[in-house]
Amino acid sequence: MRKAFICPTKYIQGENEIENLGYFVKTFGNSALLIAHPDDVKRVKAKLEQTQEKFEITFIECGFRGECSRQEVARLQKIAKENNCACTIGLGGGKAIDTAKCVAEGVALIIVPTIAATDAPTSHSAVLYTPEGAFDTYAYFKQSPSVVLVDTTVIAAAPTRFLVAGMGDAISTYFEARATAASYSNVNAGLPCGVREGVCGPAKGTNTALALAKLCFETLLADGVNAKAACDRNVVTVALENIVEANILLSGLGFESGGLGGAHAIHDGLTILEGTHKYFHGEKVAFGTLCQLVLENAPTEEINTVLDFLLEVGLPVCLADIGVDAISPAELLEVAEKTCIPEESIHAMPFPITVEQVAAAISTADLIGQNYKNRG
C-alpha cells in the first residue's frame, strides 16, 4: 500500500514572531515579495519595519488586489521577477496565503497567517478564483511552504470569531481522517503537481496523520473554551497557544495527510444556500461535522461530546445557526446532490453514499442540534 505524508519544512509559533521574519527571508536572500492586504500590513507595520531593519532585508510591497486569480498571480510573478525577489511571503488570511502559494509555485515560500480561522497555511494546495470571485480551480504544488511563521500576539488581537471559526474547521479533522482511514481512501498528500508526469500518484494516509488528527480533537476539547476567553481579552495564554497550534498545524497536517470526508463535502453543499454566505468556512464545517456523525450513526455519547464543545465555544449546531431558518425538501435535496458530486470528499466515507442518505443526515442533525441547544 502506498502512503504519503506532507508538511512544511519549518513551523514556528510564538509571541511577536513577526519580528524574526527577516531571519527567514535572509535564508533565501535579501528581498521578499510581500503579498498582503493593506489592512493586514497596517496591523503589523511596526514589526515589519523592525525585522526589516534588524536583518537588513527589503519587502517589496505589491498592492495585492484581494483575489487569488490567474491574472493577479501573473501580475505578482512579474513584479517578483522585476525586483529579483528571493522569496515570497503570504501574510494575512486565506486569499493572500493562496495567492502567495500560486506565485511561489512551491519554492521559497513563507506563510504568515494573521488569523487562525482555517488550516490552510501549512498545505501545498490553493484555490484559484476568477477576478469576479467565482471558483476557478484547485492548484497543487510540489511541496508545502518552506516556513510557516505564526505570531500569536497578532492572532490574539484579531476578532475572536476567527479563532472560533478555526476551531470549527479543526473539529472535523479527526472524524474525517478516521473515515478516510476506514475506507482506505486517497489523501491530498499524494497529489502534488508532478502527478501528471508520473513522478507521484495517489496515496493513502499515514498512521502519523491520523494520530495528529486525534491530538487535534483532544486539544480542542481540553483548551478551546479557555483559548476563546483569552482571545476575548486579546491576550496570549498557554490555552490560546495550544488552540492556535491545533487550528493551523494539527488540523492542517491532519486534513492534508489524513484525508477529508463528509463534513467538508456537506459544507460545500450548504454553500448553495444564500443564507450561509455570511458565515465563515469553519462555522459551516462545524455543522457539517455533526451531519457526518449522524450519517455514520456515531454513538450518542460521541455526538453529545461534539455538541457540548460546539455550544461552549459558540459554533453552529443547526441550520438556523448558519443563516438557514427554513429549508424546503427540494432545497435540501439540492444541497445533498451538490454534496454527492463525484469529485467530493463525501465518497471517502467507509460505506456507499446516496443523496437521500445525506439529505436525511442533514435534516436529522439539524433537529438534534436544535433540541440539544434548547434542552432544559
PyMOL commands that set and color helices and strands:
alter all, ss='L'
color gray80, all
select helices_A, chain A and resi 17-26+38-43+45-55+70-82+94-104+120-122+152-157+160-183+188-190+193-197+207-232+238-258+262-270+274-278+281-295+300-313+319-322+329-339+345-348+355-373
alter helices_A, ss='H'
color red, helices_A
select strands_A, chain A and resi 10-14+31-36+58-61+87-92+109-113+125-129+135-140+147-151
alter strands_A, ss='S'
color yellow, strands_A
deselect
rebuild
show_as cartoon
